[in-house]
Amino acid sequence: MALLWSCCEKDILYQVRSAGSSIRLYTDGVLHSQFNPKQVLTGSIWDLLWLPLFFSPEPQVERILVLGTGAGAVIRQLHILFEPKQIVAIDNNPIHIKIAREYFGVEKEMASLHLADATEFLPRYRGTRFDLIIDDLFVSGGNIARRAVPCGEAWLKQLVRQLRTDGILCINFADREEFQLAPFFSLVGQDHRFANAFELSCPKIENIVLALVSTATDAASLRAHLQGTPVLSGMLARGALTYRVRPI
């Protein structure tokens, strides 16, 4: 891999590297973002953050909130696949935002990037609710990534409050231990906020994405809708889109 840029800030090493056509951000030794402009899929966790939109046959998404921008890989994917009217992205790290703009090609018309703490932004937000909220808030240390904000009841309520009634909430967890601590079961089921909850994962990585979906659906519908989407069906057939999904 070629080193394109690096800096050390507050004892944290940031590196932007290229591997073929792929651009990667490493923060403190942890891979935080990767994107290949020649291929919309990453083959990793970033694909799972928008995949639940395809529980609908033809997802129409206008407004998206991304908490934890990293270098903006998922923003690039969302822009290519859905062309939403608005993507609001929050990150408390100015270096991540700089890299998203200068190396990952996140242009101003793609997303509004805000330098802010998500735990302060969310309670103060009074705008229109979102069709999709992605919680990808992570910190790294000692080559290990973990959630930056514990996913407790209070945090879940903050997230749900900013979501449309028919919206989807996706939350990234570093591993199964983090995932199992999240108290989301009271939100799911008949006469509750969400009709379904799904666990999504990729081979060779420990991360688990929780998808809370407002409408009744199942894993077979997800696969059928992906197969019916021209930009993704071929990649799915070739094994370039790999995922596991399990109803909870």
ABEGO torsion letter per residue (X at the ends): XBBABBBBBGGBBBBBBBBEABBBBBBGGBBABBBBAABABAGBAAAAAAAAAAABABBBBABBBBBGAEAGAAAAAAAAAAGBABBBBBBABAAAAAAAAAAAGBBAAABBBBBBBAAAAAAABABBBBABBBBABBBBBGGBBBBABBBBAAAAAAAAAABBAABBBBBBBABAAAAAABBAAAABEBGBABABBBBBBBBGBABBBBBBBABBBBAAAAAAAAAABAAAAAAAAAGABBBBBBBX
